[in-house]
Amino acid sequence: MPEGNWTTNQAMQHLESKLNGLREIMLANDVRYSERFEALKAANASALASADRALAKAETASEKRFDNTNEWRQTMSDMTRTLISRTEAISMYESNSEKIDDLMSRVKGIEGQSAGKLAFWGYVIGAVGLGLSIFVFVKGLK
């Protein structure tokens, strides 16, 4: 239609057709935006569920690690409570060393006395043997 010769009805029909076209475009966009929104909503829900699972796994791993750490701490605490310290061990060693030295000197004294007694009896037996030999020799000469 020529631009200057529009009737009111024609102009209204033309505007209504343009408005209907715009409405159809807007409805199509609304449907598309709704579909996108639902897809994003599902993707976000999936990502959130994955994040929750990952968080639960991380918490479990962290708890296990802390349990192991606590167990290690308890073991070390038990060891420090029940085992003797280096200074205690050294003092016990020195005390035992002194006692052993004392006992060794006593044993050497006893061994010396025993050796002296054995030598004495050896001399006694030798003297008796010599006396008997002399007696037998003198008796044999007569």
C-alpha positions in Angstrom: 0.0 0.0 0.0 1.2 3.5 -0.7 2.3 5.3 2.3 0.0 8.3 2.2 -3.3 6.6 1.5 -4.0 4.5 4.6 -7.4 4.2 6.0 -7.9 3.8 9.7 -8.8 0.2 9.4 -5.9 -0.6 7.2 -3.5 1.1 9.7 -5.0 -0.8 12.6 -4.8 -4.1 10.7 -1.2 -3.4 9.8 -0.3 -2.5 13.4 -2.1 -5.5 14.8 -0.2 -7.8 12.4 3.1 -6.2 13.4 2.1 -6.5 17.1 1.1 -10.2 16.6 4.5 -10.9 15.0 6.2 -9.2 17.9 4.1 -11.3 20.3 5.1 -14.5 18.5 8.7 -13.5 18.7 8.4 -12.7 22.4 6.6 -16.0 23.1 9.3 -17.9 21.2 12.0 -16.1 23.2 10.1 -16.8 26.5 10.0 -20.5 25.6 13.7 -20.5 24.7 14.6 -18.6 27.9 12.5 -21.0 30.0 14.2 -23.9 28.4 17.6 -22.3 29.0 16.6 -21.6 32.6 15.5 -25.1 33.2 18.7 -26.5 31.7 20.8 -24.2 33.9 18.8 -25.1 36.9 19.4 -28.8 36.2 23.1 -28.2 35.6 23.4 -26.2 38.8 21.6 -28.9 40.8 24.0 -31.5 39.3 27.0 -29.4 40.1 25.8 -28.8 43.6 25.2 -32.5 44.1 28.7 -33.2 42.8 30.2 -30.6 45.1 28.3 -32.1 48.1 29.7 -35.6 47.3 33.2 -34.1 46.9 32.8 -32.3 50.2 31.6 -35.5 52.0 34.6 -37.4 50.6 37.0 -34.6 51.7 35.5 -34.6 55.1 35.8 -38.4 55.4 39.4 -38.3 54.3 40.2 -35.4 56.7 38.6 -37.3 59.6 40.7 -40.4 58.8 43.8 -38.3 58.6 43.1 -36.7 61.9 42.2 -40.1 63.4 45.7 -41.4 62.3 47.3 -38.2 63.6 45.5 -38.7 67.0 46.5 -42.3 67.1 50.2 -41.4 66.4 50.0 -38.7 69.1 48.7 -41.3 71.5 51.4 -43.7 70.6 54.1 -41.1 71.1 52.5 -40.1 74.4 52.5 -43.7 75.6 56.1 -44.1 74.6 57.2 -41.0 76.4 55.3 -42.0 79.5 56.4 -45.7 79.6 60.0 -45.6 78.2 62.9 -44.4 80.3 64.7 -41.2 79.3 68.3 -41.2 78.1 69.5 -39.6 81.3 67.8 -42.3 83.4 69.4 -45.0 81.2 72.9 -43.4 81.6 72.6 -43.1 85.4 71.4 -46.8 85.6 74.3 -47.9 83.4 76.8 -46.0 85.5 75.3 -47.4 88.7 75.4 -51.0 87.3 78.9 -50.4 86.1 80.0 -49.4 89.6 78.3 -52.4 91.1 79.9 -54.7 88.6 83.4 -53.2 89.3 82.8 -53.7 93.0 81.8 -57.3 92.5 84.8 -58.0 90.2 87.1 -56.7 92.9 85.5 -59.0 95.4 85.7 -62.0 93.1 89.4 -61.2 92.5 90.0 -61.1 96.3 88.2 -64.4 96.7 90.2 -65.9 93.9 93.4 -64.7 95.5 92.4 -66.2 98.8 91.5 -69.4 97.1 94.7 -69.5 95.2 96.6 -68.9 98.4 94.8 -71.7 100.2 95.5 -74.0 97.3 99.1 -73.1 97.3 99.3 -73.7 101.1 97.7 -77.2 100.7 100.1 -77.9 97.9 103.0 -77.0 100.1 101.6 -79.1 103.0 101.1 -82.1 100.7 104.6 -81.6 99.2 106.1 -81.4 102.7 104.3 -84.5 103.9 105.4 -86.3 100.7 109.0 -85.2 101.2 108.8 -86.2 104.9 107.5 -89.7 104.0 110.1 -90.0 101.3 112.9 -89.2 103.7 111.4 -91.5 106.3 111.2 -94.4 103.8 114.7 -93.7 102.6 116.1 -93.6 106.1 114.2 -96.7 107.0 115.5 -98.4 103.9 119.1 -97.7 104.8 119.0 -99.4 108.1 
